[in-house]
C-alpha cells in the first residue's frame, strides 16, 4: 500500500533538515579556514617590524602602526559588518569583505613606500573585519542552540591554527624573503569566496528603513582609536577619547537609525557579558603577547624558536576546541567556564613560579592556558548570544568582537610599558619565584592568575540565573 499523504511532509522535513545540517557543517569548515588566515594576517607583521623600521629609517613606534592601525580598523569594522548583517545578506557582505581584503594584500605586496604599505594594511583590516563578525553570526543563524557550542568550538579551532602557524610562517618569510611577501599569504582567502557564495544561500533579511548611521560609526571609531592610543602614546589622549565617546552616546540617542541602538545596553546581562569578554581578552592575550617577550628577554630565544615554542599550545587549543564546544552543549556554559578558569589560573600561577625556567617548561604551561582560553571564549560567546533577540544578533555579536579587540589593544600597550619600565628594577612578589631574571613577568602572571578568579565570579553572577537557557 502506498505511503499515506500525511506521512510525507515529516519525511521531507527530516531530509531537508539533514541537508541543511550538512551545508552548515561545510560552511563552518570554510569559515574555519578564513578565521585561520585572518588571525595569521593580524599577528604576522609583528615579527617584521624591525625589518620595516630599518628599510624606511623609521622608529619602531612609527612602523608599529602596521599593527595598531590593523587592530583599530578590525575592531570598529567587526561592529560595522555586524550592523550591516542585520540589513543585508551575509553572502554579499562576505564577498565585499574578502575582495577588499585581497585588494589590500595586493596593494601592500606591490608597495614601494611605507605610506603605500600602511594603506594596504588598512585595506586588509577593512575587509578582514567581516570574518570575526561572521564567525559570531554564522553559528547563531545556521546551527540549532543544541549544536551552537560545537560550532563556536570550530571557530576557536580556526583561531588556534592561525595563532600556531602565524609566527612560524612569518619568521620563515622574513628570514628568507622580503617582508612584503607577508601580504601574499591572505590571498588564499579568494579560494574560499566561491564556497561562501555557495553555502550561504539566498538570505532575505527583514527590510529596515532609514539610512546607515555612518557618523555614529565614525565617532565610535574615533573614541576607540584615541582610547587605545592613550595607553601607549600618552594619557593626554584620554582627554580627547572621552569627548568623542560622549558625542557617540549623544549621537545614538538622537539619531533616527543609530549605529547602535541605546536599548541594547539596557539589557543588563548582555552589558555585563561584554564586560566579562573585555576582561577575558585583556588577560588571555598575555599568552601570545607577554610570553614571547619573556622568551626573548629571559630565555634569549631567537624569533623562529619562539614561534616553535608556542606551536604546541596552539595545537592543543585546536585539538581540544571542539571538545569545549561539545561540553558547552551537553554540560552547560557555566561548567565549561569553571574548567576554563581553573586551567587559566593554574597556567598563570605556574608561569609566575617558573617564569625563569626552561623554554620546554614554558611551552608545556602555555598549553594549559591556550586550552583554557578557547574553552572560555566558546562558553562566553554562547552565553552572550542567548541574551540577544534575533533582530539584534548581528550588531550585538559585533559589539562582542569589538570588546575583545579593545581589551587586547589596551592590554598589549599596558604589558609592553610594564616590561619596558620595570624589567631591571622589579622585585618578585611571588615567594616561590626563585630565578634571578624575569621578576617583572612573574609579577604580571601572578596578577593575571588572580584576575581569573574575578572573571569566574563575574560570569557566575551574570549568567548563573535561568541556567537552563543561558548557562
ZASERO-976183 format. One record per residue (C-alpha): x, y, z; residue in three letters. Coordinates in steps of 0.2 Angstrom, whole numbers, plus 5000, padded with zeros to 4 digits. Example, Ala and Ser with C-alpha at 12.3 -4.5 7.8 and 13.67 -1.06 7.14 Angstrom:
5062; 4978; 5039; ALA;
5068; 4995; 5036; SER;
//
This chain:
5000; 5000; 5000; UNK;
5006; 5017; 4996; UNK;
5013; 5028; 5010; UNK;
4999; 5039; 5015; UNK;
5000; 5058; 5012; UNK;
5001; 5064; 5030; UNK;
5017; 5054; 5032; UNK;
5026; 5063; 5018; UNK;
5029; 5080; 5025; UNK;
5038; 5074; 5040; UNK;
5050; 5063; 5029; UNK;
5053; 5078; 5018; UNK;
5056; 5089; 5033; UNK;
5069; 5077; 5040; UNK;
5078; 5076; 5023; UNK;
5078; 5094; 5022; UNK;
5085; 5097; 5039; UNK;
5099; 5084; 5036; UNK;
5103; 5093; 5020; UNK;
5104; 5110; 5029; UNK;
5115; 5102; 5043; UNK;
5127; 5096; 5030; UNK;
5128; 5113; 5022; UNK;
5130; 5121; 5038; UNK;
5145; 5110; 5043; UNK;
5153; 5113; 5026; UNK;
5151; 5132; 5028; UNK;
5159; 5130; 5045; UNK;
5174; 5122; 5038; UNK;
5176; 5136; 5026; UNK;
5174; 5149; 5040; UNK;
5187; 5140; 5050; UNK;
5200; 5142; 5036; UNK;
5196; 5160; 5034; UNK;
5197; 5163; 5053; UNK;
5215; 5155; 5052; UNK;
5221; 5166; 5038; UNK;
5213; 5182; 5047; UNK;
5222; 5178; 5063; UNK;
5238; 5175; 5054; UNK;
5237; 5191; 5045; UNK;
5234; 5200; 5061; UNK;
5250; 5194; 5070; UNK;
5262; 5191; 5056; UNK;
5268; 5208; 5054; UNK;
5274; 5210; 5072; UNK;
5289; 5199; 5068; UNK;
5293; 5210; 5053; UNK;
5293; 5227; 5062; UNK;
5312; 5228; 5064; UNK;
5315; 5225; 5046; UNK;
5302; 5238; 5041; UNK;
5310; 5251; 5053; UNK;
5327; 5248; 5045; UNK;
5321; 5249; 5027; UNK;
5312; 5265; 5029; UNK;
5323; 5273; 5043; UNK;
5308; 5275; 5055; UNK;
5306; 5271; 5073; UNK;
5298; 5255; 5080; UNK;
5284; 5267; 5087; UNK;
5281; 5274; 5069; UNK;
5281; 5257; 5060; UNK;
5270; 5249; 5074; UNK;
5256; 5257; 5065; UNK;
5256; 5242; 5053; UNK;
5249; 5233; 5068; UNK;
5240; 5246; 5078; UNK;
5230; 5253; 5063; UNK;
5225; 5235; 5059; UNK;
5218; 5232; 5076; UNK;
5209; 5249; 5076; UNK;
5200; 5246; 5060; UNK;
5197; 5227; 5063; UNK;
5188; 5232; 5080; UNK;
5177; 5245; 5073; UNK;
5174; 5235; 5057; UNK;
5168; 5220; 5066; UNK;
5154; 5230; 5073; UNK;
5150; 5238; 5056; UNK;
5149; 5222; 5047; UNK;
5138; 5215; 5062; UNK;
5126; 5230; 5060; UNK;
5126; 5228; 5041; UNK;
5122; 5209; 5043; UNK;
5105; 5214; 5051; UNK;
5101; 5223; 5034; UNK;
5110; 5214; 5020; UNK;
5113; 5196; 5015; UNK;
5128; 5188; 5023; UNK;
5134; 5182; 5005; UNK;
5135; 5200; 4999; UNK;
5145; 5206; 5014; UNK;
5157; 5191; 5014; UNK;
5160; 5194; 4996; UNK;
5163; 5213; 4998; UNK;
5174; 5210; 5013; UNK;
5185; 5196; 5006; UNK;
5188; 5206; 4990; UNK;
5193; 5222; 4999; UNK;
5205; 5210; 5010; UNK;
5213; 5204; 4994; UNK;
5214; 5221; 4986; UNK;
5223; 5227; 5002; UNK;
5235; 5212; 5001; UNK;
5239; 5216; 4983; UNK;
5242; 5235; 4987; UNK;
5254; 5230; 5001; UNK;
5263; 5217; 4990; UNK;
5267; 5229; 4976; UNK;
5271; 5244; 4988; UNK;
5287; 5254; 4987; UNK;
5285; 5266; 5001; UNK;
5279; 5265; 5019; UNK;
5263; 5275; 5016; UNK;
5258; 5263; 5002; UNK;
5261; 5248; 5013; UNK;
5252; 5256; 5028; UNK;
5237; 5259; 5016; UNK;
5237; 5241; 5010; UNK;
5237; 5236; 5029; UNK;
5222; 5247; 5032; UNK;
5213; 5240; 5017; UNK;
5217; 5222; 5023; UNK;
5209; 5226; 5040; UNK;
5193; 5235; 5032; UNK;
5190; 5219; 5023; UNK;
5196; 5206; 5035; UNK;
5184; 5213; 5049; UNK;
5170; 5204; 5040; UNK;
5177; 5187; 5047; UNK;
5176; 5190; 5066; UNK;
5158; 5196; 5063; UNK;
5153; 5181; 5053; UNK;
5162; 5169; 5065; UNK;
5149; 5175; 5078; UNK;
5134; 5176; 5067; UNK;
5135; 5160; 5056; UNK;
5135; 5149; 5071; UNK;
5119; 5158; 5078; UNK;
5110; 5158; 5061; UNK;
5114; 5141; 5054; UNK;
5115; 5130; 5069; UNK;
5102; 5125; 5082; UNK;
5105; 5130; 5100; UNK;
5110; 5112; 5105; UNK;
5124; 5112; 5092; UNK;
5129; 5130; 5094; UNK;
5143; 5127; 5106; UNK;
5151; 5114; 5094; UNK;
5150; 5127; 5080; UNK;
5159; 5140; 5091; UNK;
5172; 5127; 5095; UNK;
5176; 5125; 5077; UNK;
5179; 5144; 5075; UNK;
5190; 5143; 5090; UNK;
5200; 5129; 5081; UNK;
5202; 5141; 5067; UNK;
5209; 5154; 5078; UNK;
5221; 5142; 5086; UNK;
5228; 5136; 5069; UNK;
5231; 5154; 5065; UNK;
5240; 5158; 5081; UNK;
5250; 5142; 5079; UNK;
5255; 5145; 5061; UNK;
5256; 5164; 5060; UNK;
5273; 5166; 5070; UNK;
5282; 5152; 5061; UNK;
5276; 5157; 5043; UNK;
5281; 5175; 5047; UNK;
5298; 5170; 5053; UNK;
5301; 5159; 5038; UNK;
5296; 5173; 5026; UNK;
5305; 5187; 5034; UNK;
5321; 5177; 5036; UNK;
5321; 5171; 5018; UNK;
5311; 5183; 5008; UNK;
5307; 5202; 5008; UNK;
5294; 5206; 5021; UNK;
5282; 5212; 5008; UNK;
5278; 5193; 5004; UNK;
5268; 5193; 5021; UNK;
5255; 5202; 5011; UNK;
5254; 5187; 4999; UNK;
5248; 5175; 5012; UNK;
5230; 5182; 5014; UNK;
5227; 5180; 4995; UNK;
5222; 5162; 4999; UNK;
5205; 5168; 5005; UNK;
5200; 5171; 4987; UNK;
5199; 5152; 4986; UNK;
5185; 5152; 4999; UNK;
5174; 5165; 4991; UNK;
5165; 5153; 4979; UNK;
5162; 5141; 4993; UNK;
5155; 5155; 5004; UNK;
5143; 5161; 4990; UNK;
5138; 5143; 4988; UNK;
5134; 5138; 5006; UNK;
5127; 5154; 5012; UNK;
5112; 5153; 5001; UNK;
5100; 5167; 4997; UNK;
5095; 5176; 5013; UNK;
5082; 5189; 5014; UNK;
5085; 5200; 5029; UNK;
5070; 5210; 5035; UNK;
5070; 5227; 5026; UNK;
5074; 5241; 5038; UNK;
5070; 5259; 5034; UNK;
5081; 5274; 5036; UNK;
5100; 5276; 5032; UNK;
5115; 5269; 5039; UNK;
5122; 5279; 5053; UNK;
5140; 5282; 5047; UNK;
5143; 5297; 5058; UNK;
5139; 5286; 5073; UNK;
5152; 5274; 5067; UNK;
5165; 5287; 5064; UNK;
5163; 5294; 5082; UNK;
5164; 5276; 5089; UNK;
5180; 5273; 5079; UNK;
5187; 5289; 5084; UNK;
5184; 5286; 5103; UNK;
5191; 5268; 5102; UNK;
5207; 5274; 5092; UNK;
5210; 5288; 5105; UNK;
5207; 5276; 5119; UNK;
5219; 5263; 5113; UNK;
5232; 5276; 5108; UNK;
5231; 5284; 5126; UNK;
5239; 5268; 5133; UNK;
5255; 5269; 5123; UNK;
5256; 5287; 5116; UNK;
5251; 5297; 5132; UNK;
5237; 5299; 5144; UNK;
5233; 5316; 5137; UNK;
5224; 5307; 5123; UNK;
5211; 5300; 5135; UNK;
5205; 5318; 5137; UNK;
5201; 5318; 5118; UNK;
5194; 5300; 5119; UNK;
5181; 5304; 5132; UNK;
5173; 5319; 5122; UNK;
5172; 5308; 5107; UNK;
5164; 5294; 5117; UNK;
5151; 5307; 5124; UNK;
5147; 5313; 5106; UNK;
5145; 5295; 5101; UNK;
5132; 5292; 5115; UNK;
5123; 5308; 5111; UNK;
5123; 5303; 5093; UNK;
5115; 5286; 5096; UNK;
5102; 5294; 5107; UNK;
5096; 5307; 5094; UNK;
5098; 5298; 5078; UNK;
5083; 5290; 5070; UNK;
5093; 5275; 5065; UNK;
5108; 5275; 5077; UNK;
5123; 5265; 5073; UNK;
5120; 5255; 5089; UNK;
5103; 5256; 5097; UNK;
5104; 5263; 5115; UNK;
5091; 5250; 5122; UNK;
5104; 5236; 5118; UNK;
5114; 5242; 5133; UNK;
5098; 5242; 5144; UNK;
5100; 5223; 5143; UNK;
5110; 5221; 5159; UNK;
5115; 5203; 5156; UNK;
5122; 5207; 5139; UNK;
5131; 5223; 5145; UNK;
5139; 5213; 5159; UNK;
5144; 5199; 5146; UNK;
5153; 5212; 5136; UNK;
5162; 5217; 5152; UNK;
5167; 5199; 5156; UNK;
5173; 5197; 5137; UNK;
5183; 5213; 5138; UNK;
5192; 5206; 5154; UNK;
5195; 5189; 5146; UNK;
5203; 5196; 5131; UNK;
5214; 5208; 5141; UNK;
5221; 5194; 5152; UNK;
5222; 5180; 5140; UNK;
5231; 5190; 5126; UNK;
5246; 5189; 5138; UNK;
5248; 5171; 5132; UNK;
5254; 5177; 5115; UNK;
5260; 5194; 5120; UNK;
5269; 5193; 5136; UNK;
5275; 5175; 5133; UNK;
5286; 5180; 5118; UNK;
5293; 5194; 5127; UNK;
5298; 5183; 5141; UNK;
5306; 5170; 5129; UNK;
5316; 5185; 5121; UNK;
5321; 5194; 5137; UNK;
5324; 5180; 5149; UNK;
5326; 5164; 5139; UNK;
5336; 5173; 5125; UNK;
5327; 5164; 5111; UNK;
5328; 5170; 5093; UNK;
5311; 5174; 5084; UNK;
5310; 5157; 5074; UNK;
5312; 5147; 5090; UNK;
5299; 5157; 5099; UNK;
5287; 5153; 5086; UNK;
5291; 5134; 5088; UNK;
5289; 5135; 5107; UNK;
5272; 5142; 5106; UNK;
5266; 5130; 5092; UNK;
5262; 5116; 5104; UNK;
5250; 5127; 5114; UNK;
5241; 5132; 5099; UNK;
5239; 5114; 5093; UNK;
5232; 5109; 5110; UNK;
5219; 5123; 5109; UNK;
5215; 5117; 5091; UNK;
5214; 5099; 5097; UNK;
5203; 5102; 5112; UNK;
5192; 5117; 5104; UNK;
5179; 5105; 5098; UNK;
5178; 5096; 5114; UNK;
5175; 5113; 5123; UNK;
5160; 5116; 5111; UNK;
5153; 5099; 5115; UNK;
5154; 5102; 5133; UNK;
5145; 5118; 5132; UNK;
5131; 5110; 5123; UNK;
5130; 5095; 5135; UNK;
5136; 5101; 5152; UNK;
5132; 5120; 5150; UNK;
5142; 5135; 5148; UNK;
5144; 5138; 5167; UNK;
5153; 5121; 5168; UNK;
5165; 5125; 5154; UNK;
5169; 5142; 5162; UNK;
5173; 5133; 5178; UNK;
5185; 5121; 5169; UNK;
5192; 5135; 5158; UNK;
5195; 5147; 5173; UNK;
5204; 5133; 5183; UNK;
5216; 5129; 5168; UNK;
5220; 5148; 5166; UNK;
5223; 5151; 5184; UNK;
5234; 5136; 5185; UNK;
5243; 5141; 5170; UNK;
5247; 5159; 5175; UNK;
5251; 5154; 5193; UNK;
5264; 5141; 5187; UNK;
5271; 5153; 5175; UNK;
5273; 5166; 5189; UNK;
5283; 5152; 5198; UNK;
5293; 5146; 5183; UNK;
5295; 5162; 5173; UNK;
5314; 5159; 5173; UNK;
5313; 5141; 5168; UNK;
5317; 5132; 5153; UNK;
5308; 5135; 5136; UNK;
5301; 5117; 5136; UNK;
5293; 5120; 5153; UNK;
5286; 5137; 5147; UNK;
5279; 5128; 5131; UNK;
5270; 5115; 5142; UNK;
5262; 5128; 5154; UNK;
5256; 5138; 5139; UNK;
5246; 5123; 5133; UNK;
5235; 5124; 5149; UNK;
5232; 5142; 5146; UNK;
5228; 5141; 5127; UNK;
5215; 5127; 5130; UNK;
5208; 5136; 5144; UNK;
5206; 5152; 5134; UNK;
5197; 5143; 5119; UNK;
5185; 5135; 5132; UNK;
5181; 5152; 5140; UNK;
5179; 5161; 5123; UNK;
5167; 5147; 5117; UNK;
5156; 5147; 5133; UNK;
5156; 5166; 5134; UNK;
5151; 5168; 5116; UNK;
5137; 5155; 5118; UNK;
5130; 5163; 5134; UNK;
5131; 5181; 5127; UNK;
5122; 5176; 5111; UNK;
5107; 5169; 5121; UNK;
5104; 5186; 5129; UNK;
5100; 5194; 5112; UNK;
5084; 5195; 5102; UNK;
5085; 5189; 5084; UNK;
5085; 5206; 5077; UNK;
5100; 5212; 5087; UNK;
5111; 5197; 5085; UNK;
5122; 5205; 5071; UNK;
5126; 5221; 5080; UNK;
5126; 5213; 5097; UNK;
5139; 5200; 5092; UNK;
5149; 5213; 5083; UNK;
5150; 5223; 5099; UNK;
5156; 5207; 5107; UNK;
5170; 5206; 5095; UNK;
5174; 5224; 5097; UNK;
5175; 5222; 5116; UNK;
5188; 5208; 5113; UNK;
5199; 5219; 5102; UNK;
5198; 5234; 5113; UNK;
5203; 5223; 5128; UNK;
5218; 5216; 5118; UNK;
5223; 5233; 5112; UNK;
5224; 5241; 5129; UNK;
5232; 5226; 5137; UNK;
5245; 5224; 5124; UNK;
5250; 5243; 5126; UNK;
5250; 5241; 5145; UNK;
5260; 5225; 5146; UNK;
5273; 5232; 5134; UNK;
5275; 5248; 5145; UNK;
5277; 5237; 5161; UNK;
5291; 5227; 5153; UNK;
5300; 5242; 5147; UNK;
5299; 5252; 5163; UNK;
5300; 5238; 5176; UNK;
5312; 5224; 5169; UNK;
5328; 5230; 5178; UNK;
5321; 5235; 5194; UNK;
5306; 5224; 5199; UNK;
5307; 5213; 5214; UNK;
5297; 5196; 5213; UNK;
5280; 5197; 5223; UNK;
5278; 5178; 5222; UNK;
5288; 5170; 5236; UNK;
5290; 5154; 5226; UNK;
5299; 5163; 5212; UNK;
5317; 5158; 5213; UNK;
5326; 5164; 5197; UNK;
5337; 5179; 5195; UNK;
5329; 5186; 5180; UNK;
5311; 5188; 5174; UNK;
5303; 5195; 5191; UNK;
5293; 5208; 5181; UNK;
5285; 5193; 5171; UNK;
5282; 5183; 5187; UNK;
5273; 5198; 5194; UNK;
5262; 5200; 5179; UNK;
5257; 5182; 5178; UNK;
5253; 5182; 5196; UNK;
5241; 5197; 5194; UNK;
5233; 5189; 5179; UNK;
5231; 5172; 5188; UNK;
5221; 5182; 5202; UNK;
5211; 5190; 5188; UNK;
5204; 5173; 5183; UNK;
5195; 5171; 5199; UNK;
5187; 5188; 5197; UNK;
5182; 5184; 5179; UNK;
5174; 5167; 5185; UNK;
5164; 5176; 5199; UNK;
5158; 5190; 5187; UNK;
5152; 5176; 5174; UNK;
5144; 5166; 5188; UNK;
5134; 5182; 5194; UNK;
5129; 5187; 5177; UNK;
5124; 5170; 5169; UNK;
5120; 5158; 5183; UNK;
5102; 5163; 5184; UNK;
5090; 5155; 5172; UNK;
5103; 5142; 5170; UNK;
5093; 5131; 5158; UNK;
5093; 5144; 5144; UNK;
5109; 5155; 5147; UNK;
5121; 5144; 5157; UNK;
//
